[in-house]
């Protein structure tokens, strides 16, 4: 029986991971997060309160549970908030990783750390795993610093890098580009969407699948786990409108200079998935199929 501890189990990825691994035999799941358990089901796994910014709590929970694998999904991911609340960002994105590495080293536990395309400057995407990092936001720097800690540690580790995750959480606590476009157009609102940023948007279920593959194989190294279609947000918006048969004339093109955001965004990221396909057998859905998955979940 493999014990897998998940941090951030209340988050979008955390929820999808618990759900996915519940249906995998010979895996015992320990879901952890700050606050109350927000999963809508309580069977088949155990839940423990754990604040990743508390070294004592991380040490205590990990020492008690003795997991074989930790999947670290908890993080501060609001890019602009990270820019203005640097201490909180560092505590959640970097110090937490330090505490987890320390706890893992005591029990020979494999650590899977989730990272981001924002460690790159976005001048030459799509990126392979060995591309050179050059973050242009504080969020990007915090995630890059965490990667460095993992790579230079003495534990067994994997890193799953991802891009623009979209999906539906059980409590509908987060919006995403598909839901935002759908709702805006249904309400008859005009929206402006950028044409000068490129991403490979990732369905949350696919990211969970990729993380599960790494965790089950305890595959070491860095893996790109994202969607496969390189798209601009404008193209994503048009595809969403087409799928739901909504009025595309409400969508207008804009470039990112028309938006003022505290943190800089890398213009062109996206990932080359060759390694994950070959080593892990990872295969994501297309963006259209992703819209279809969300449409099915919305109608429920």
PAMAR-391265 format. One record per residue (C-alpha): residue number from 1; residue in one letter; x, y, z. Coordinates in steps of 0.05 Angstrom, whole numbers, always signed. Example, Ala and Ser with C-alpha at 12.3 -4.5 7.8 and 13.67 -1.06 7.14 Angstrom:
BEGIN
<r><timi>1</timi><mise>A</mise><east>+246</east><north>-90</north><up>+156</up></r>
<r><timi>2</timi><mise>S</mise><east>+273</east><north>-21</north><up>+143</up></r>
This chain:
BEGIN
<r><timi>1</timi><mise>X</mise><east>+0</east><north>+0</north><up>+0</up></r>
<r><timi>2</timi><mise>X</mise><east>+32</east><north>+65</north><up>-23</up></r>
<r><timi>3</timi><mise>X</mise><east>+18</east><north>+125</north><up>+21</up></r>
<r><timi>4</timi><mise>X</mise><east>+11</east><north>+191</north><up>-16</up></r>
<r><timi>5</timi><mise>X</mise><east>+5</east><north>+256</north><up>+22</up></r>
<r><timi>6</timi><mise>X</mise><east>-24</east><north>+315</north><up>-17</up></r>
<r><timi>7</timi><mise>X</mise><east>-13</east><north>+387</north><up>+5</up></r>
<r><timi>8</timi><mise>X</mise><east>-65</east><north>+439</north><up>-16</up></r>
<r><timi>9</timi><mise>X</mise><east>-121</east><north>+387</north><up>-22</up></r>
<r><timi>10</timi><mise>X</mise><east>-174</east><north>+443</north><up>-20</up></r>
<r><timi>11</timi><mise>X</mise><east>-145</east><north>+474</north><up>-83</up></r>
<r><timi>12</timi><mise>X</mise><east>-166</east><north>+457</north><up>-154</up></r>
<r><timi>13</timi><mise>X</mise><east>-109</east><north>+410</north><up>-168</up></r>
<r><timi>14</timi><mise>X</mise><east>-112</east><north>+380</north><up>-98</up></r>
<r><timi>15</timi><mise>X</mise><east>-186</east><north>+364</north><up>-106</up></r>
<r><timi>16</timi><mise>X</mise><east>-175</east><north>+331</north><up>-174</up></r>
<r><timi>17</timi><mise>X</mise><east>-116</east><north>+290</north><up>-147</up></r>
<r><timi>18</timi><mise>X</mise><east>-155</east><north>+263</north><up>-88</up></r>
<r><timi>19</timi><mise>X</mise><east>-212</east><north>+244</north><up>-135</up></r>
<r><timi>20</timi><mise>X</mise><east>-166</east><north>+210</north><up>-185</up></r>
<r><timi>21</timi><mise>X</mise><east>-124</east><north>+172</north><up>-134</up></r>
<r><timi>22</timi><mise>X</mise><east>-186</east><north>+149</north><up>-96</up></r>
<r><timi>23</timi><mise>X</mise><east>-201</east><north>+104</north><up>-155</up></r>
<r><timi>24</timi><mise>X</mise><east>-130</east><north>+75</north><up>-156</up></r>
<r><timi>25</timi><mise>X</mise><east>-122</east><north>+12</north><up>-116</up></r>
<r><timi>26</timi><mise>X</mise><east>-64</east><north>+2</north><up>-67</up></r>
<r><timi>27</timi><mise>X</mise><east>-59</east><north>+77</north><up>-52</up></r>
<r><timi>28</timi><mise>X</mise><east>-75</east><north>+107</north><up>+15</up></r>
<r><timi>29</timi><mise>X</mise><east>-87</east><north>+182</north><up>+10</up></r>
<r><timi>30</timi><mise>X</mise><east>-73</east><north>+233</north><up>+64</up></r>
<r><timi>31</timi><mise>X</mise><east>-104</east><north>+300</north><up>+42</up></r>
<r><timi>32</timi><mise>X</mise><east>-77</east><north>+362</north><up>+78</up></r>
<r><timi>33</timi><mise>X</mise><east>-95</east><north>+435</north><up>+75</up></r>
<r><timi>34</timi><mise>X</mise><east>-104</east><north>+497</north><up>+118</up></r>
<r><timi>35</timi><mise>X</mise><east>-174</east><north>+503</north><up>+147</up></r>
<r><timi>36</timi><mise>X</mise><east>-233</east><north>+457</north><up>+140</up></r>
<r><timi>37</timi><mise>X</mise><east>-234</east><north>+401</north><up>+89</up></r>
<r><timi>38</timi><mise>X</mise><east>-272</east><north>+428</north><up>+29</up></r>
<r><timi>39</timi><mise>X</mise><east>-279</east><north>+363</north><up>-10</up></r>
<r><timi>40</timi><mise>X</mise><east>-352</east><north>+343</north><up>-18</up></r>
<r><timi>41</timi><mise>X</mise><east>-338</east><north>+271</north><up>+0</up></r>
<r><timi>42</timi><mise>X</mise><east>-302</east><north>+242</north><up>+60</up></r>
<r><timi>43</timi><mise>X</mise><east>-297</east><north>+168</north><up>+44</up></r>
<r><timi>44</timi><mise>X</mise><east>-235</east><north>+132</north><up>+21</up></r>
<r><timi>45</timi><mise>X</mise><east>-181</east><north>+179</north><up>+46</up></r>
<r><timi>46</timi><mise>X</mise><east>-160</east><north>+214</north><up>+110</up></r>
<r><timi>47</timi><mise>X</mise><east>-156</east><north>+289</north><up>+120</up></r>
<r><timi>48</timi><mise>X</mise><east>-107</east><north>+325</north><up>+165</up></r>
<r><timi>49</timi><mise>X</mise><east>-99</east><north>+399</north><up>+178</up></r>
<r><timi>50</timi><mise>X</mise><east>-30</east><north>+423</north><up>+158</up></r>
<r><timi>51</timi><mise>X</mise><east>-4</east><north>+494</north><up>+147</up></r>
<r><timi>52</timi><mise>X</mise><east>+54</east><north>+488</north><up>+99</up></r>
<r><timi>53</timi><mise>X</mise><east>+84</east><north>+553</north><up>+125</up></r>
<r><timi>54</timi><mise>X</mise><east>+94</east><north>+523</north><up>+194</up></r>
<r><timi>55</timi><mise>X</mise><east>+158</east><north>+482</north><up>+199</up></r>
<r><timi>56</timi><mise>X</mise><east>+134</east><north>+448</north><up>+263</up></r>
<r><timi>57</timi><mise>X</mise><east>+69</east><north>+426</north><up>+232</up></r>
<r><timi>58</timi><mise>X</mise><east>+101</east><north>+400</north><up>+169</up></r>
<r><timi>59</timi><mise>X</mise><east>+152</east><north>+360</north><up>+209</up></r>
<r><timi>60</timi><mise>X</mise><east>+99</east><north>+333</north><up>+256</up></r>
<r><timi>61</timi><mise>X</mise><east>+48</east><north>+311</north><up>+203</up></r>
<r><timi>62</timi><mise>X</mise><east>+100</east><north>+280</north><up>+157</up></r>
<r><timi>63</timi><mise>X</mise><east>+135</east><north>+244</north><up>+214</up></r>
<r><timi>64</timi><mise>X</mise><east>+69</east><north>+215</north><up>+238</up></r>
<r><timi>65</timi><mise>X</mise><east>+41</east><north>+196</north><up>+171</up></r>
<r><timi>66</timi><mise>X</mise><east>+107</east><north>+171</north><up>+140</up></r>
<r><timi>67</timi><mise>X</mise><east>+83</east><north>+178</north><up>+68</up></r>
<r><timi>68</timi><mise>X</mise><east>+121</east><north>+145</north><up>+11</up></r>
<r><timi>69</timi><mise>X</mise><east>+106</east><north>+204</north><up>-34</up></r>
<r><timi>70</timi><mise>X</mise><east>+86</east><north>+277</north><up>-22</up></r>
<r><timi>71</timi><mise>X</mise><east>+52</east><north>+315</north><up>-78</up></r>
<r><timi>72</timi><mise>X</mise><east>+62</east><north>+388</north><up>-63</up></r>
<r><timi>73</timi><mise>X</mise><east>+6</east><north>+428</north><up>-96</up></r>
<r><timi>74</timi><mise>X</mise><east>-4</east><north>+482</north><up>-44</up></r>
<r><timi>75</timi><mise>X</mise><east>+22</east><north>+550</north><up>-66</up></r>
<r><timi>76</timi><mise>X</mise><east>+6</east><north>+624</north><up>-73</up></r>
<r><timi>77</timi><mise>X</mise><east>-10</east><north>+628</north><up>-147</up></r>
<r><timi>78</timi><mise>X</mise><east>-42</east><north>+697</north><up>-154</up></r>
<r><timi>79</timi><mise>X</mise><east>+14</east><north>+731</north><up>-193</up></r>
<r><timi>80</timi><mise>X</mise><east>-5</east><north>+802</north><up>-176</up></r>
<r><timi>81</timi><mise>X</mise><east>-16</east><north>+786</north><up>-103</up></r>
<r><timi>82</timi><mise>X</mise><east>+54</east><north>+755</north><up>-100</up></r>
<r><timi>83</timi><mise>X</mise><east>+82</east><north>+820</north><up>-126</up></r>
<r><timi>84</timi><mise>X</mise><east>+49</east><north>+861</north><up>-71</up></r>
<r><timi>85</timi><mise>X</mise><east>+54</east><north>+810</north><up>-14</up></r>
<r><timi>86</timi><mise>X</mise><east>+124</east><north>+784</north><up>-23</up></r>
<r><timi>87</timi><mise>X</mise><east>+134</east><north>+757</north><up>+48</up></r>
<r><timi>88</timi><mise>X</mise><east>+70</east><north>+715</north><up>+45</up></r>
<r><timi>89</timi><mise>X</mise><east>+89</east><north>+692</north><up>-25</up></r>
<r><timi>90</timi><mise>X</mise><east>+159</east><north>+670</north><up>-2</up></r>
<r><timi>91</timi><mise>X</mise><east>+131</east><north>+635</north><up>+60</up></r>
<r><timi>92</timi><mise>X</mise><east>+81</east><north>+595</north><up>+18</up></r>
<r><timi>93</timi><mise>X</mise><east>+122</east><north>+582</north><up>-44</up></r>
<r><timi>94</timi><mise>X</mise><east>+193</east><north>+575</north><up>-19</up></r>
<r><timi>95</timi><mise>X</mise><east>+199</east><north>+564</north><up>+57</up></r>
<r><timi>96</timi><mise>X</mise><east>+145</east><north>+510</north><up>+53</up></r>
<r><timi>97</timi><mise>X</mise><east>+188</east><north>+471</north><up>+4</up></r>
<r><timi>98</timi><mise>X</mise><east>+248</east><north>+477</north><up>+50</up></r>
<r><timi>99</timi><mise>X</mise><east>+206</east><north>+446</north><up>+107</up></r>
<r><timi>100</timi><mise>X</mise><east>+180</east><north>+390</north><up>+62</up></r>
<r><timi>101</timi><mise>X</mise><east>+250</east><north>+372</north><up>+37</up></r>
<r><timi>102</timi><mise>X</mise><east>+274</east><north>+369</north><up>+109</up></r>
<r><timi>103</timi><mise>X</mise><east>+216</east><north>+325</north><up>+130</up></r>
<r><timi>104</timi><mise>X</mise><east>+224</east><north>+279</north><up>+68</up></r>
<r><timi>105</timi><mise>X</mise><east>+298</east><north>+269</north><up>+81</up></r>
<r><timi>106</timi><mise>X</mise><east>+284</east><north>+238</north><up>+149</up></r>
<r><timi>107</timi><mise>X</mise><east>+239</east><north>+184</north><up>+122</up></r>
<r><timi>108</timi><mise>X</mise><east>+265</east><north>+173</north><up>+50</up></r>
<r><timi>109</timi><mise>X</mise><east>+201</east><north>+202</north><up>+20</up></r>
<r><timi>110</timi><mise>X</mise><east>+195</east><north>+221</north><up>-54</up></r>
<r><timi>111</timi><mise>X</mise><east>+175</east><north>+294</north><up>-64</up></r>
<r><timi>112</timi><mise>X</mise><east>+136</east><north>+316</north><up>-125</up></r>
<r><timi>113</timi><mise>X</mise><east>+137</east><north>+391</north><up>-130</up></r>
<r><timi>114</timi><mise>X</mise><east>+89</east><north>+428</north><up>-176</up></r>
<r><timi>115</timi><mise>X</mise><east>+119</east><north>+487</north><up>-214</up></r>
<r><timi>116</timi><mise>X</mise><east>+102</east><north>+535</north><up>-269</up></r>
<r><timi>117</timi><mise>X</mise><east>+118</east><north>+564</north><up>-338</up></r>
<r><timi>118</timi><mise>X</mise><east>+126</east><north>+632</north><up>-303</up></r>
<r><timi>119</timi><mise>X</mise><east>+198</east><north>+613</north><up>-286</up></r>
<r><timi>120</timi><mise>X</mise><east>+212</east><north>+632</north><up>-359</up></r>
<r><timi>121</timi><mise>X</mise><east>+215</east><north>+702</north><up>-390</up></r>
<r><timi>122</timi><mise>X</mise><east>+170</east><north>+680</north><up>-448</up></r>
<r><timi>123</timi><mise>X</mise><east>+216</east><north>+702</north><up>-504</up></r>
<r><timi>124</timi><mise>X</mise><east>+224</east><north>+634</north><up>-536</up></r>
<r><timi>125</timi><mise>X</mise><east>+168</east><north>+586</north><up>-517</up></r>
<r><timi>126</timi><mise>X</mise><east>+146</east><north>+530</north><up>-523</up></r>
<r><timi>127</timi><mise>X</mise><east>+199</east><north>+506</north><up>-474</up></r>
<r><timi>128</timi><mise>X</mise><east>+232</east><north>+439</north><up>-461</up></r>
<r><timi>129</timi><mise>X</mise><east>+250</east><north>+416</north><up>-391</up></r>
<r><timi>130</timi><mise>X</mise><east>+323</east><north>+437</north><up>-396</up></r>
<r><timi>131</timi><mise>X</mise><east>+309</east><north>+508</north><up>-421</up></r>
<r><timi>132</timi><mise>X</mise><east>+341</east><north>+564</north><up>-382</up></r>
<r><timi>133</timi><mise>X</mise><east>+297</east><north>+598</north><up>-330</up></r>
<r><timi>134</timi><mise>X</mise><east>+293</east><north>+674</north><up>-326</up></r>
<r><timi>135</timi><mise>X</mise><east>+233</east><north>+697</north><up>-285</up></r>
<r><timi>136</timi><mise>X</mise><east>+204</east><north>+766</north><up>-295</up></r>
<r><timi>137</timi><mise>X</mise><east>+156</east><north>+768</north><up>-236</up></r>
<r><timi>138</timi><mise>X</mise><east>+163</east><north>+756</north><up>-161</up></r>
<r><timi>139</timi><mise>X</mise><east>+117</east><north>+696</north><up>-167</up></r>
<r><timi>140</timi><mise>X</mise><east>+163</east><north>+668</north><up>-221</up></r>
<r><timi>141</timi><mise>X</mise><east>+224</east><north>+680</north><up>-177</up></r>
<r><timi>142</timi><mise>X</mise><east>+191</east><north>+646</north><up>-117</up></r>
<r><timi>143</timi><mise>X</mise><east>+174</east><north>+584</north><up>-159</up></r>
<r><timi>144</timi><mise>X</mise><east>+244</east><north>+583</north><up>-189</up></r>
<r><timi>145</timi><mise>X</mise><east>+276</east><north>+588</north><up>-120</up></r>
<r><timi>146</timi><mise>X</mise><east>+233</east><north>+529</north><up>-97</up></r>
<r><timi>147</timi><mise>X</mise><east>+255</east><north>+488</north><up>-157</up></r>
<r><timi>148</timi><mise>X</mise><east>+328</east><north>+503</north><up>-140</up></r>
<r><timi>149</timi><mise>X</mise><east>+317</east><north>+478</north><up>-69</up></r>
<r><timi>150</timi><mise>X</mise><east>+287</east><north>+413</north><up>-95</up></r>
<r><timi>151</timi><mise>X</mise><east>+340</east><north>+401</north><up>-149</up></r>
<r><timi>152</timi><mise>X</mise><east>+397</east><north>+414</north><up>-100</up></r>
<r><timi>153</timi><mise>X</mise><east>+368</east><north>+372</north><up>-44</up></r>
<r><timi>154</timi><mise>X</mise><east>+391</east><north>+303</north><up>-24</up></r>
<r><timi>155</timi><mise>X</mise><east>+322</east><north>+271</north><up>-30</up></r>
<r><timi>156</timi><mise>X</mise><east>+288</east><north>+235</north><up>-87</up></r>
<r><timi>157</timi><mise>X</mise><east>+247</east><north>+285</north><up>-126</up></r>
<r><timi>158</timi><mise>X</mise><east>+205</east><north>+301</north><up>-186</up></r>
<r><timi>159</timi><mise>X</mise><east>+181</east><north>+369</north><up>-212</up></r>
<r><timi>160</timi><mise>X</mise><east>+117</east><north>+376</north><up>-252</up></r>
<r><timi>161</timi><mise>X</mise><east>+116</east><north>+443</north><up>-289</up></r>
<r><timi>162</timi><mise>X</mise><east>+49</east><north>+466</north><up>-315</up></r>
<r><timi>163</timi><mise>X</mise><east>+16</east><north>+523</north><up>-354</up></r>
<r><timi>164</timi><mise>X</mise><east>-49</east><north>+562</north><up>-344</up></r>
<r><timi>165</timi><mise>X</mise><east>-91</east><north>+510</north><up>-308</up></r>
<r><timi>166</timi><mise>X</mise><east>-166</east><north>+512</north><up>-318</up></r>
<r><timi>167</timi><mise>X</mise><east>-221</east><north>+469</north><up>-288</up></r>
<r><timi>168</timi><mise>X</mise><east>-279</east><north>+469</north><up>-240</up></r>
<r><timi>169</timi><mise>X</mise><east>-271</east><north>+463</north><up>-165</up></r>
<r><timi>170</timi><mise>X</mise><east>-327</east><north>+430</north><up>-125</up></r>
<r><timi>171</timi><mise>X</mise><east>-347</east><north>+495</north><up>-91</up></r>
<r><timi>172</timi><mise>X</mise><east>-339</east><north>+535</north><up>-156</up></r>
<r><timi>173</timi><mise>X</mise><east>-291</east><north>+578</north><up>-118</up></r>
<r><timi>174</timi><mise>X</mise><east>-248</east><north>+596</north><up>-178</up></r>
<r><timi>175</timi><mise>X</mise><east>-264</east><north>+622</north><up>-245</up></r>
<r><timi>176</timi><mise>X</mise><east>-223</east><north>+608</north><up>-308</up></r>
<r><timi>177</timi><mise>X</mise><east>-221</east><north>+634</north><up>-379</up></r>
<r><timi>178</timi><mise>X</mise><east>-275</east><north>+587</north><up>-404</up></r>
<r><timi>179</timi><mise>X</mise><east>-325</east><north>+603</north><up>-349</up></r>
<r><timi>180</timi><mise>X</mise><east>-309</east><north>+677</north><up>-354</up></r>
<r><timi>181</timi><mise>X</mise><east>-320</east><north>+681</north><up>-429</up></r>
<r><timi>182</timi><mise>X</mise><east>-383</east><north>+638</north><up>-425</up></r>
<r><timi>183</timi><mise>X</mise><east>-414</east><north>+681</north><up>-370</up></r>
<r><timi>184</timi><mise>X</mise><east>-394</east><north>+747</north><up>-402</up></r>
<r><timi>185</timi><mise>X</mise><east>-424</east><north>+729</north><up>-469</up></r>
<r><timi>186</timi><mise>X</mise><east>-487</east><north>+700</north><up>-439</up></r>
<r><timi>187</timi><mise>X</mise><east>-495</east><north>+766</north><up>-402</up></r>
<r><timi>188</timi><mise>X</mise><east>-485</east><north>+804</north><up>-468</up></r>
<r><timi>189</timi><mise>X</mise><east>-421</east><north>+838</north><up>-444</up></r>
<r><timi>190</timi><mise>X</mise><east>-366</east><north>+862</north><up>-490</up></r>
<r><timi>191</timi><mise>X</mise><east>-299</east><north>+832</north><up>-471</up></r>
<r><timi>192</timi><mise>X</mise><east>-228</east><north>+847</north><up>-491</up></r>
<r><timi>193</timi><mise>X</mise><east>-180</east><north>+789</north><up>-497</up></r>
<r><timi>194</timi><mise>X</mise><east>-105</east><north>+791</north><up>-511</up></r>
<r><timi>195</timi><mise>X</mise><east>-75</east><north>+766</north><up>-575</up></r>
<r><timi>196</timi><mise>X</mise><east>-1</east><north>+774</north><up>-557</up></r>
<r><timi>197</timi><mise>X</mise><east>+7</east><north>+721</north><up>-504</up></r>
<r><timi>198</timi><mise>X</mise><east>+15</east><north>+646</north><up>-519</up></r>
<r><timi>199</timi><mise>X</mise><east>+2</east><north>+588</north><up>-471</up></r>
<r><timi>200</timi><mise>X</mise><east>-12</east><north>+514</north><up>-473</up></r>
<r><timi>201</timi><mise>X</mise><east>-73</east><north>+515</north><up>-426</up></r>
<r><timi>202</timi><mise>X</mise><east>-79</east><north>+454</north><up>-380</up></r>
<r><timi>203</timi><mise>X</mise><east>-142</east><north>+419</north><up>-359</up></r>
<r><timi>204</timi><mise>X</mise><east>-138</east><north>+407</north><up>-283</up></r>
<r><timi>205</timi><mise>X</mise><east>-155</east><north>+333</north><up>-293</up></r>
<r><timi>206</timi><mise>X</mise><east>-95</east><north>+326</north><up>-341</up></r>
<r><timi>207</timi><mise>X</mise><east>-48</east><north>+359</north><up>-291</up></r>
<r><timi>208</timi><mise>X</mise><east>-74</east><north>+311</north><up>-237</up></r>
<r><timi>209</timi><mise>X</mise><east>-63</east><north>+253</north><up>-285</up></r>
<r><timi>210</timi><mise>X</mise><east>+9</east><north>+275</north><up>-300</up></r>
<r><timi>211</timi><mise>X</mise><east>+24</east><north>+283</north><up>-225</up></r>
<r><timi>212</timi><mise>X</mise><east>-6</east><north>+214</north><up>-211</up></r>
<r><timi>213</timi><mise>X</mise><east>+39</east><north>+183</north><up>-265</up></r>
<r><timi>214</timi><mise>X</mise><east>+101</east><north>+215</north><up>-234</up></r>
<r><timi>215</timi><mise>X</mise><east>+80</east><north>+195</north><up>-163</up></r>
<r><timi>216</timi><mise>X</mise><east>+63</east><north>+123</north><up>-181</up></r>
<r><timi>217</timi><mise>X</mise><east>+128</east><north>+113</north><up>-218</up></r>
<r><timi>218</timi><mise>X</mise><east>+167</east><north>+158</north><up>-170</up></r>
<r><timi>219</timi><mise>X</mise><east>+197</east><north>+184</north><up>-234</up></r>
<r><timi>220</timi><mise>X</mise><east>+256</east><north>+230</north><up>-219</up></r>
<r><timi>221</timi><mise>X</mise><east>+271</east><north>+295</north><up>-255</up></r>
<r><timi>222</timi><mise>X</mise><east>+232</east><north>+352</north><up>-287</up></r>
<r><timi>223</timi><mise>X</mise><east>+170</east><north>+339</north><up>-329</up></r>
<r><timi>224</timi><mise>X</mise><east>+127</east><north>+386</north><up>-370</up></r>
<r><timi>225</timi><mise>X</mise><east>+54</east><north>+371</north><up>-355</up></r>
<r><timi>226</timi><mise>X</mise><east>+9</east><north>+418</north><up>-394</up></r>
<r><timi>227</timi><mise>X</mise><east>-42</east><north>+419</north><up>-450</up></r>
<r><timi>228</timi><mise>X</mise><east>-17</east><north>+407</north><up>-521</up></r>
<r><timi>229</timi><mise>X</mise><east>-48</east><north>+466</north><up>-559</up></r>
<r><timi>230</timi><mise>X</mise><east>-8</east><north>+531</north><up>-562</up></r>
<r><timi>231</timi><mise>X</mise><east>-62</east><north>+586</north><up>-561</up></r>
<r><timi>232</timi><mise>X</mise><east>-72</east><north>+659</north><up>-546</up></r>
<r><timi>233</timi><mise>X</mise><east>-126</east><north>+678</north><up>-496</up></r>
<r><timi>234</timi><mise>X</mise><east>-164</east><north>+708</north><up>-555</up></r>
<r><timi>235</timi><mise>X</mise><east>-164</east><north>+641</north><up>-591</up></r>
<r><timi>236</timi><mise>X</mise><east>-186</east><north>+607</north><up>-527</up></r>
<r><timi>237</timi><mise>X</mise><east>-244</east><north>+656</north><up>-521</up></r>
<r><timi>238</timi><mise>X</mise><east>-266</east><north>+646</north><up>-593</up></r>
<r><timi>239</timi><mise>X</mise><east>-263</east><north>+570</north><up>-585</up></r>
<r><timi>240</timi><mise>X</mise><east>-305</east><north>+576</north><up>-522</up></r>
<r><timi>241</timi><mise>X</mise><east>-357</east><north>+620</north><up>-557</up></r>
<r><timi>242</timi><mise>X</mise><east>-360</east><north>+571</north><up>-615</up></r>
<r><timi>243</timi><mise>X</mise><east>-369</east><north>+511</north><up>-569</up></r>
<r><timi>244</timi><mise>X</mise><east>-427</east><north>+543</north><up>-530</up></r>
<r><timi>245</timi><mise>X</mise><east>-455</east><north>+576</north><up>-593</up></r>
<r><timi>246</timi><mise>X</mise><east>-449</east><north>+646</north><up>-564</up></r>
<r><timi>247</timi><mise>X</mise><east>-441</east><north>+713</north><up>-598</up></r>
<r><timi>248</timi><mise>X</mise><east>-368</east><north>+721</north><up>-619</up></r>
<r><timi>249</timi><mise>X</mise><east>-378</east><north>+793</north><up>-641</up></r>
<r><timi>250</timi><mise>X</mise><east>-376</east><north>+812</north><up>-567</up></r>
<r><timi>251</timi><mise>X</mise><east>-303</east><north>+790</north><up>-564</up></r>
<r><timi>252</timi><mise>X</mise><east>-252</east><north>+842</north><up>-586</up></r>
<r><timi>253</timi><mise>X</mise><east>-177</east><north>+835</north><up>-594</up></r>
<r><timi>254</timi><mise>X</mise><east>-129</east><north>+872</north><up>-548</up></r>
<r><timi>255</timi><mise>X</mise><east>-56</east><north>+871</north><up>-533</up></r>
<r><timi>256</timi><mise>X</mise><east>-27</east><north>+865</north><up>-464</up></r>
<r><timi>257</timi><mise>X</mise><east>-4</east><north>+938</north><up>-462</up></r>
<r><timi>258</timi><mise>X</mise><east>-77</east><north>+958</north><up>-454</up></r>
<r><timi>259</timi><mise>X</mise><east>-81</east><north>+922</north><up>-387</up></r>
<r><timi>260</timi><mise>X</mise><east>-44</east><north>+949</north><up>-326</up></r>
<r><timi>261</timi><mise>X</mise><east>-23</east><north>+892</north><up>-281</up></r>
<r><timi>262</timi><mise>X</mise><east>+25</east><north>+898</north><up>-223</up></r>
<r><timi>263</timi><mise>X</mise><east>+65</east><north>+836</north><up>-245</up></r>
<r><timi>264</timi><mise>X</mise><east>+96</east><north>+825</north><up>-313</up></r>
<r><timi>265</timi><mise>X</mise><east>+71</east><north>+764</north><up>-353</up></r>
<r><timi>266</timi><mise>X</mise><east>+117</east><north>+724</north><up>-399</up></r>
<r><timi>267</timi><mise>X</mise><east>+91</east><north>+735</north><up>-471</up></r>
<r><timi>268</timi><mise>X</mise><east>+103</east><north>+666</north><up>-501</up></r>
<r><timi>269</timi><mise>X</mise><east>+110</east><north>+604</north><up>-459</up></r>
<r><timi>270</timi><mise>X</mise><east>+78</east><north>+537</north><up>-471</up></r>
<r><timi>271</timi><mise>X</mise><east>+112</east><north>+469</north><up>-465</up></r>
<r><timi>272</timi><mise>X</mise><east>+143</east><north>+416</north><up>-508</up></r>
<r><timi>273</timi><mise>X</mise><east>+113</east><north>+350</north><up>-481</up></r>
<r><timi>274</timi><mise>X</mise><east>+159</east><north>+300</north><up>-516</up></r>
<r><timi>275</timi><mise>X</mise><east>+194</east><north>+277</north><up>-451</up></r>
<r><timi>276</timi><mise>X</mise><east>+129</east><north>+267</north><up>-411</up></r>
<r><timi>277</timi><mise>X</mise><east>+98</east><north>+229</north><up>-469</up></r>
<r><timi>278</timi><mise>X</mise><east>+158</east><north>+183</north><up>-476</up></r>
<r><timi>279</timi><mise>X</mise><east>+177</east><north>+173</north><up>-403</up></r>
<r><timi>280</timi><mise>X</mise><east>+110</east><north>+176</north><up>-368</up></r>
<r><timi>281</timi><mise>X</mise><east>+60</east><north>+159</north><up>-423</up></r>
<r><timi>282</timi><mise>X</mise><east>+26</east><north>+226</north><up>-410</up></r>
<r><timi>283</timi><mise>X</mise><east>-25</east><north>+248</north><up>-462</up></r>
<r><timi>284</timi><mise>X</mise><east>-69</east><north>+310</north><up>-450</up></r>
<r><timi>285</timi><mise>X</mise><east>-135</east><north>+327</north><up>-482</up></r>
<r><timi>286</timi><mise>X</mise><east>-141</east><north>+382</north><up>-535</up></r>
<r><timi>287</timi><mise>X</mise><east>-168</east><north>+450</north><up>-513</up></r>
<r><timi>288</timi><mise>X</mise><east>-234</east><north>+434</north><up>-547</up></r>
<r><timi>289</timi><mise>X</mise><east>-240</east><north>+369</north><up>-510</up></r>
<r><timi>290</timi><mise>X</mise><east>-224</east><north>+407</north><up>-446</up></r>
<r><timi>291</timi><mise>X</mise><east>-282</east><north>+455</north><up>-459</up></r>
<r><timi>292</timi><mise>X</mise><east>-326</east><north>+394</north><up>-468</up></r>
<r><timi>293</timi><mise>X</mise><east>-304</east><north>+365</north><up>-401</up></r>
<r><timi>294</timi><mise>X</mise><east>-321</east><north>+431</north><up>-367</up></r>
<r><timi>295</timi><mise>X</mise><east>-388</east><north>+436</north><up>-403</up></r>
<r><timi>296</timi><mise>X</mise><east>-406</east><north>+367</north><up>-376</up></r>
<r><timi>297</timi><mise>X</mise><east>-386</east><north>+388</north><up>-305</up></r>
<r><timi>298</timi><mise>X</mise><east>-426</east><north>+453</north><up>-309</up></r>
<r><timi>299</timi><mise>X</mise><east>-489</east><north>+417</north><up>-331</up></r>
<r><timi>300</timi><mise>X</mise><east>-484</east><north>+372</north><up>-269</up></r>
